[in-house]
Amino acid sequence: MRDKINYSLYMVETLKIIPSKFFRNIEGSDGLYEIRAEYGGNIYRVFCCMDVDSVVVLFQGFQKKSQKTPSKEIKMAERLRREYFRDKEEL
């Protein structure tokens, strides 16, 4: 599983156009994305956002167990995103 997630991260890091199989925008969110990996029939997601100079900021990962991404996971990622940019401004 770790190798699959690392491969997905590698794709995000090195490609200018990333296949949606590995990286996509979360609908209804403001600048929130998910990095996707599948292993042994299990689907894993890592929420992230983009910062200046193409920096990808990773927030949290989880195993997706249903067709729809749980809203509590999206809300947590949105909260972490807001905190990240708020903390960054304070520095």
C-alpha positions in Angstrom: 0.0 0.0 0.0 2.8 2.4 0.9 4.4 1.9 -2.5 1.1 2.7 -4.3 0.7 5.9 -2.3 4.3 6.9 -2.9 3.7 6.2 -6.6 0.7 8.5 -6.6 2.7 11.2 -4.8 5.5 10.8 -7.4 3.0 11.3 -10.2 1.8 14.5 -8.6 5.4 15.7 -8.0 6.7 15.0 -11.5 3.9 15.4 -14.1 2.6 18.7 -15.4 -0.7 17.0 -16.4 -1.7 14.4 -13.8 -4.3 11.7 -14.7 -7.5 12.0 -12.7 -6.9 8.4 -11.6 -4.2 9.8 -9.3 -5.3 13.4 -8.6 -8.5 15.4 -8.8 -10.3 18.4 -7.4 -12.9 17.8 -4.7 -16.2 19.1 -6.1 -17.8 21.9 -4.0 -14.6 22.8 -2.2 -12.4 25.8 -2.6 -8.9 24.5 -3.7 -9.1 21.1 -2.1 -7.7 18.1 -4.0 -7.4 14.4 -3.4 -4.5 12.1 -4.3 -5.8 8.6 -4.9 -4.3 5.2 -4.6 -5.8 1.7 -4.9 -4.3 -1.5 -3.4 -5.8 -4.9 -3.0 -9.3 -3.6 -3.7 -9.0 -0.9 -1.1 -9.1 2.8 -2.1 -7.0 5.3 -0.2 -7.2 9.1 -0.4 -4.9 11.9 0.8 -6.4 15.4 0.9 -4.2 18.3 -0.1 -4.1 21.8 -1.5 -1.7 23.8 -3.7 0.4 26.6 -2.3 2.7 29.0 -4.2 5.5 27.7 -6.4 3.6 24.4 -7.1 4.0 23.2 -3.5 1.5 20.5 -2.6 0.5 20.6 1.1 -0.8 17.2 2.4 -3.4 17.2 5.1 -4.8 13.8 6.0 -5.2 10.4 4.5 -7.9 7.7 4.9 -9.3 4.5 3.5 -12.4 5.2 1.4 -15.0 2.5 2.2 -18.0 3.8 0.2 -18.8 5.3 -3.2 -19.1 8.8 -1.9 -16.3 10.6 0.0 -17.5 11.1 3.6 -18.5 14.7 4.3 -16.7 14.7 7.7 -13.4 13.9 6.0 -13.9 16.8 3.5 -14.9 19.2 6.4 -11.8 18.2 8.3 -9.6 18.8 5.3 -11.2 22.1 4.6 -10.6 23.1 8.3 -6.9 22.0 8.0 -6.5 24.0 4.8 -7.9 27.1 6.5 -5.6 26.6 9.5 -2.6 26.1 7.3 -3.0 29.4 5.4 -4.0 31.3 8.6 -0.8 30.0 10.3 1.3 30.8 7.3 0.1 34.4 7.3 1.0 34.8 11.0 4.6 33.9 10.3 
